[in-house]
Amino acid sequence: MTAPWPLAVSTLGMPGAGLADACLIAMTGRCDGLELRAHPDTGVHAGMGQPERANARGLLARSRLRAAAISGNVRIASAGPDETVLGALRADVSLAADLGAPFVRVFPGGDGSLDDDERAARRLRAIAPHALAAGVRVLVETHDSHPTGAAVRRLLAAAGVPGATGAVWDTLHTWRSGETPAQTYAALRDHLGYVQIKDAASPEDPTPVPLGQGGVPLDAVHDTLSEAAYDGWISLEWERTWYPDVPPVEDIIPAARTWTAR
């Protein structure tokens, strides 16, 4: 199929809002779901008890929204003990399962050493049985030490557990790294869980700007996904948590809705 794709909006764009407010924003913007940032500030995090998790899932259901993903902060290739990383990741996977989210996002978070891929691969293999049992895939984002589709594909190939893992295509970071949308999709097509859209003025300045007003090749992204009959989530990641002076996400959602539906 081609567009329209289901549209999620990330709670990263709603600093200070709890889940009820986030649901209202998403419903008002005619979104289909939420990419849930796992952090106490958002009201969704691994420290939630079972009653809180049940309440959150009920709120999503009453709002007719789906949990597109748990957007975690685990750095799968980071230096340090494996168990520290795996403990946090197991908690995020369990949270995703309890909220009905099919994915957990992780960052690569490597230090640029030759050990990055092996550390990440070892940990992804270790988490795979838990993820498979929970019905959740762990997705590595094109970000930081692995900003391109080619780099993430290499990491996932080293892990060798495709049923439990995959990729998030952050369209900003692949563009900043000089990879075209066609190249990114070719690298990730067998691994792609969902796609994050956003815009920025230049590769040197990642400050968010409204969709279509910056340099991220969103038209080419759209064409690439349409031609490939992509049928997964699109998530609007408006980084207002990091850039508090940008407009509220409510002002940005309409352009994302138009982009997914055209």
N, C-alpha and C positions, 0 to 999 in steps of 0.2 A: 504494500500500500504506500501511498504518498501522503503528504499533508492533507488534512490537519492531524497533528500529533497531539497526544495528551500533554498538557502544560502544567508543570509544577512551579511553585515559587519558593525560593529558599528563605528560611527564617533568618538567614544571615542579613537579609535586607530589612529586618524589623527589630532593631535593637530596643530592648526594654519591653517588648511585647511578649505576653505569655501565649500559651497555645490557643486560648479562646479568642484573643485578638487576632492572632495569625490566621485562624480559621475564618474569621469575619472578613479579613482583608482578601484572602484567597477566594472566598465565595463571592464577594462584591466584584472582584476582578474576573469572575467566571473562569477561574482556574479549576483544574481537575484534581490537584493534589498539592502536597507540601513536601519539599525537601527539608527534613527536620535537622537543624543543627543541634548536635548533642552537646548541650552546655546548660548549666543551672540557670543562666539568664533567660533561656527560652522556655523553661519549664519541662523540657524533655532531655533526660540525661540518664546515664547508667545507674545512678544512685536512687532512681525512683523505685518505690515499693510496688508490690503487685496491685494494691487497690488504686494507686495513682496510674499505673499502666492501663488498668481496665478502664478507668475514667477517661484517659487520653484516647484510647481506642474508641470508646463510645462517643466522645466528642467529635472525632473525625467522621465516624459513621453518621451521626446526626447532621453533620455539616455537608454530607455527601462528598467528602474528600477522601482521597487515598494517601497513605504515607508512601511517597515515591521512593524515599531512601532515608536512612539515618546517615547524616553527614558528620562522621566522626573525625577525631583529630589524632588518631594513632599514626605514627610514622613508621612504616613497616620496614624500612631499611636503616633506621637510626642505629647508631652505635649504642652498646649497652647490653644488659642481660636479655636474653630471649623472653624469659618468663614475665618480665615487666611489660613488654609489648604484648605478649600473648594474653596476659590477664586482662588488660584493657580491651583488647580486641574481642575476647570471648564475651565480655560484658556488653559490648556494643552489638555483637551478633545476637545475643539473647534479647536485648532491648528491641532490635529490629523485628525479631520473631514475635515478640509480645505485642508490638504495635502493627503488625501486618505489613511491614516494609520488606520488599524483596532484596534490598541491597544495603550494604554498609560501605560508605566511602572511606578510604584511607589515603594518606599522603605517602609518597615515596620516602621523603625525609632523609635521604642519604647524605653522606659527607663528601661525596665525590671520589671516594676511594674505589679500588678494584673489588673491594669486599661488598659493596652495596648490593649488587644483584644477588649474591649468594646468601647474604643475611636475609634479604626480603624473601627469596625463594624458600629458604629453610622454614621461615615463619609461616608463609602461606601454606606450605605442605603440612605444617603442624596444626594449623587452624582448620584445614579442609574437612576433617571428619565432623567437627562441631558445626561448621557452616552447613555442610550437606544435611546433617540430621535436623538442623533448624530450618532448612529450606531457604537459606539466605546466601547470597553471593557477596564476596568481599571484592570491592572494585578499587583498583589503584588509579588515582587521578593523574592526568598529565600536569605535573606540577614540580616545583623546586628542582631536585636533582635529576628528575626524569620528566622534562617538560614536553617531550614530543611523543607522538604515537609510536614511533620506532623504538624509543627507549623503553616505554611501558611494555610494548610487545616483547622485547628482549627479556625483560624481567619476568613476565608471565610465562614465557617459554621455558625459562630456567626453573620455574616452580613446577610446571607440568601437571597442574590440577585444574584444568579448564572448567570442570563442572562446578567448582567452588569459588572460582575467581573470575575477574574480568576487569574492565576499564571504564573510567569516566573520562569523557573528552571535554576538557575545559578549553573552550575555543580561544580564550585570551592567551593562554600560555603557549599553545602550539603556534599561534600567529607570531607572538613575540620571539619565538625560537626559529622562525623562518620556514616552518613546515606549512605547505599548502593544505587546504581542506581535503583535496583529493588524496594527497599523500597520507594524511592522518587517517582518513577512513580506510584506505587500503591496508594500513598497518593494523588497525583495530577492528576491522569488520567482523572478525570471528570472536571478538572479546567484548564488544561494546554493550555496556549496561544502560547508560543514558548520556545525554549531552547537555552541558551547561552553556548557556548563551549569555553574552554580556558585551559591552563595548567600551573602548577607551580611545583617547585622542591619538596616542602614539605608542610604539613598543617601549619607548623610554619612560613614558608616564602612564602608569596603569590606573590613574584616577578614573572612576566610572563616569561615563557620559551616557545620555539616553541612546537606546538602540538606534542604529542608523546614522548617528552623528559623529561617530569615531572611525577608526581605521580597521577594526576587526572585520574580516571579509564575510559578513553574515549572509550576503546573497549567494556567495560561493558555497558556504556551508549548507544553506537551504537546498541549492541545486544538487550538491553531492548526496545529501541524504535522500532527496526525492528520487534521484536516478537510481539509487541503491535500494529503493523500496524499504527504507528504514521505518520501523513501526514502534519504536520505543519512546520513552519519556524525553521531553525537552524541559530543562529546568532553568528558570530565570534566576541567576545568581547576581543580585544587586548588592554590592558589598558596603552597605551603609554602616554596618558595624565598625568597619575599618576607616570609612570616610564619612563621618557624621554630617558634613556640610553639604552632601549631595541631596537632591530631592528625595522625598519619601518614595518607597517602592510602589505605592498606589499610583503614582504618576507614570511609572515605567511599565506596569503590567499591560496596558492597552496595546502598546507597540509589540510586546511579546505575543499577545493573543493574535494580533494581526499577522505576525510573522509565521506562527505555527499554522494558521488557517489558510494562508494564501495559496 
